[in-house]
Amino acid sequence: MALGTATASYELRFDSGRTCLDLLATTHPEERLDSAGPLRAWIAGSGLVPAGTPLTSADSSWLVSFRELRGHIGQLVREEPSRDSRSFGVALTRVNELSLAAPPVPLAVWGTGGSLVRALAAPPTCGALLAAVARDTVELLTDPAARASIRQCEGDNCPLVYLDTSRGRRRRWCSSEVCGNRERVARHRRRAALARA
């Protein structure tokens, strides 16, 4: 599991298999995107921008926009697609609108070590980054194999969804190290309690 820790006060997860699903993970177990700092950390940790890209313009307006997109993504991946569902249609329309903007333009430039590294042609805008996440959502929703691989975590009280790319498609948890470990500990405690009884 890839965990990114921007500061000691919050932890961000990047183990769902898709950028758009990683954005959904910022709601559990509590709101992670509660200020611009965690949003900047999430943008950097998600790989939307190259390491070291300044995100000084990311402010509370960006936070509102990313949370709005996150809500629409949640609606789209948790609900069965239906032309008759008004809420699904609203979410789909908004994600499609956001995907129309041009995402950040990557360039290959020479790094300090003499190898090619990724950089952006210009500082990223909120609209460009939202477009990248919205496009990832569109790709997920329109790829039948990927859509069929979306799973809900079986962990107790875990609302996270992930892309099951495991061999045999038998992954049960958003993270073996988080929810899977909790389940194994709980199972061990139940066995130990039965043995004592």
N, C-alpha and C positions, 0 to 999 in steps of 0.2 A: 504494500500500500504506500502510495506517495503522499506524505503529509507535508504541508508547507506551514511553517509557523512564522508569521510576520512579527509578532511580538509575543511575550509570555501571556498576554491577556486573551488571546483567541487562537484557535486552530482552524485551519482551512484544509479541506479534503479534496483530492484530485484523483479519485480512484473509481469513478463511475464508468469510465470508458468513453465518454464524450464531454466536450466542453459545456454544452448546454445542460447536461445532466449534473455536471460539477457545480454549475450555478444553482441548481435546485438544492444541492447539498448544503448551501449556505444558510438554510433555515433550521438545521437540526444539529444538536439538540435544542438550540436557541438561535435567535437571529444573529448571524455572523456579520452581516453587512450593516452595522449600526453607525458607521461613520465613514468618511472618505478614506481613512487609513486602511481599514480592512478591505475596502473595495480596491484600492491600489494594489494591495498584497494579492488579492484574488486575481486581478487582471494579469499581474506579473507571473504568479504561480500557475495560471492556466495555460500559459504559453501564447496568449494573444499578442504579446509584445516581446521582443528580445530582452534578455536579461540586461538590467541597467538602464532601460528606457525610462527617461523622466516622465512622470505622470502628474506633474505639478498642477495641471489644469483640472484634474479630477476633483470635483467638489460635491456638495450636497445635491446639486441638480443631476449629476451623474448617478448618484445613489438612487434617487427617485426613479430614473429611467431604467437602471439595471433591475431594480426590484419589480418594476412593472413588467419588464420582459420575463423575469423569473416566474411571475404569476401566470403569464400566458403559456409559458413552456410547461409548467405544472399541469395546467388545464389540458394541454394537447397530449401529453404523454400518459396521463392517468385516465383519460376518458377515451372510450372507443370512438373512432371517427364517425361522425354522423352529420349529414347535411341538414337534418332536422333540429339539431342542437344549437340553439341560439348562442349559448356561451362558448361552445366549441368554435362556431363561426366567427365570433368576435375575436377570440384569441388567435385564430388562424389568420384573419385579416390583418391584425396588428403585427404579427410575426412577419407576414409577407411584406407589409409596408416597411418594416425596419430592415429587411434583407435587401431592399432596393438600393440603399446607400452603398457607396464603394467602401470595402473594408480597407484597413491599413495596407499600404503598398510596401512589400518587402524588397529589400535590395541585398545583394551579396557584396560585402565590402571586406577589405583586408583588415584583419584584427591585429592586435599588438604582437601576437605570437607568430605572425606570418601566414596564418591560415585564413580562409574565407569564413566570415561570420555573417549572421543575419542582422540587418539594421532596417529601420523604417525610413522611407523617403521623406517623411515629414512627421512632426509630433502627432500622435494619434488623437483623434477627436472622439467624443462620446458616441456620435452617430456611426463612425467607422467601426468602433469596437462592438457596438450593439449589432451592427450589420454582420460582423463576423460570427457572433453567437447566434443570431437569427438564421443565418445561412446554415450553420451547423444543425440547427433545429429542423430546417426544411429538408436537409439531406437525410437526417434521421427519420423523419416522418414519411419520406417518399421512397426510402429503400426498404422493400418488403422484408428482406432478411434481417436488417438491423432492427426494424420495428418489432419483428417477431422475437427479437432477443432482449427486449426491454423487460426487466423483472422488478418486482417489488421485494424489498428486503424482508426476509422472514424473521428478523430479529424482533424481540419484544419491543413494542412501541416505536419501531423505527420506520419512518415514512419514506425513506430514501429509495430511489429507483436507480438502476444501473443497467449497463449493457452486458449481458451474459455471453462472453466469448470463450468460456471454458470448454475444454474438451468434453464432449457428451452433453453440453448445455445443462449441467446439474449444479451450477453455483446457486447457493441459497441465501447468501448474505451480501450486503453492500460491501463489506470488508471482512475477510476472515480474521484479521487482527483486531477488529473492533467488535462487531456484532457476533461473529463466529466465536471469538474468544469468550464473550459473555455467555453464549449458549453452552460452550464446553465447561466453563466454570460452574454454571447453574446445574448442568447434568451431573458433574462430579459431586456437587453439594447434595443433590437429591440422592445419589447412590450412597454417599457417606451417611446421610441421615437414615436411610433404610437399613444400612448395615448396623448402625447403633441401636435401632429400634428392636 
